[in-house]
């Protein structure tokens, strides 16, 4: 389940809404990558704080998978990652090298494990909390990304990537990643339009089952992958209430009955093989009555396409959406 069930449970308790390759250059032997520039670097992070480094960081720890994907895509293998095994399951766009150390879970990374690696920089998202930042900053510079912003998640993704790239001396690589992403969007938008599918509806979801209850998390207009679909010329059909940061909302199978368009395609992820849509709802009468189910328009995304990633995961989403609407 995307962004871990931990995030989903915490947010559900507080708001009942928000539940949480190719072209890479790796140096797996040392877990480091040479920076493309030398000398001091100053980066202003999402807090508005200036992070001053004596030189571009080469020994970096990443505490969230979207930022880890960005680092690897830029050619920087992190020395440490929160839950690298989980990363390997959910993220295939930018693979980790074998020398990467496990520094705990994304919900509770180990400060001791991080500090023991003597990194030049720790990269984390601002939703992990100020207490962790304060602990880490006693020992190492910390770059805090925004992580998500449902008002403009594509713009946020670009800003986070460029911020990280400056800190590790890889701004040219960032420009290339974004140029490739933009080219894929433009090409995909043209293919969808040429196929007469512009404006067609889609929804994106994930879910989990506890006992006999299936909970479904919907990706609203401002979710990163939804914005990718919208930029391709498609229409996100989910208009239910969502949170302001991630653009995510919660529903159940009955809530899906508002999705009546027979042309709608329903996409979901289940990279950990907990497939509640194929397994948990297979015998559910309401699920079987939904138009997109009856039309065979339910699509499990290939395993390992991260819904909260950077431009490389974004290109994987583009490929799948274009493939669906142009056959």
HELIX and SHEET records of a PDB file:
HELIX    1   1 UNK A    4  UNK A   15  1                                  12    
HELIX    2   2 UNK A   65  UNK A   74  1                                  10    
HELIX    3   3 UNK A   84  UNK A   90  1                                   7    
HELIX    4   4 UNK A  111  UNK A  116  1                                   6    
HELIX    5   5 UNK A  126  UNK A  128  5                                   3    
HELIX    6   6 UNK A  130  UNK A  136  1                                   7    
HELIX    7   7 UNK A  153  UNK A  167  1                                  15    
HELIX    8   8 UNK A  171  UNK A  194  1                                  24    
HELIX    9   9 UNK A  224  UNK A  231  1                                   8    
HELIX   10  10 UNK A  253  UNK A  258  5                                   6    
HELIX   11  11 UNK A  276  UNK A  280  3                                   5    
HELIX   12  12 UNK A  285  UNK A  289  1                                   5    
HELIX   13  13 UNK A  291  UNK A  294  1                                   4    
HELIX   14  14 UNK A  311  UNK A  325  1                                  15    
SHEET    1   A 2 UNK A  41  UNK A  44  0                                        
SHEET    2   A 2 UNK A  50  UNK A  53 -1                                        
SHEET    1   B 5 UNK A 101  UNK A 102  0                                        
SHEET    2   B 5 UNK A  80  UNK A  81  1                                        
SHEET    3   B 5 UNK A  60  UNK A  62  1                                        
SHEET    4   B 5 UNK A 121  UNK A 125  1                                        
SHEET    5   B 5 UNK A 142  UNK A 145  1                                        
SHEET    1   C 4 UNK A 235  UNK A 236  0                                        
SHEET    2   C 4 UNK A 201  UNK A 210  1                                        
SHEET    3   C 4 UNK A 213  UNK A 219 -1                                        
SHEET    4   C 4 UNK A 248  UNK A 251 -1                                        
SHEET    1   D 4 UNK A 235  UNK A 236  0                                        
SHEET    2   D 4 UNK A 201  UNK A 210  1                                        
SHEET    3   D 4 UNK A 265  UNK A 268  1                                        
SHEET    4   D 4 UNK A 298  UNK A 300  1                                        
END                                                                             
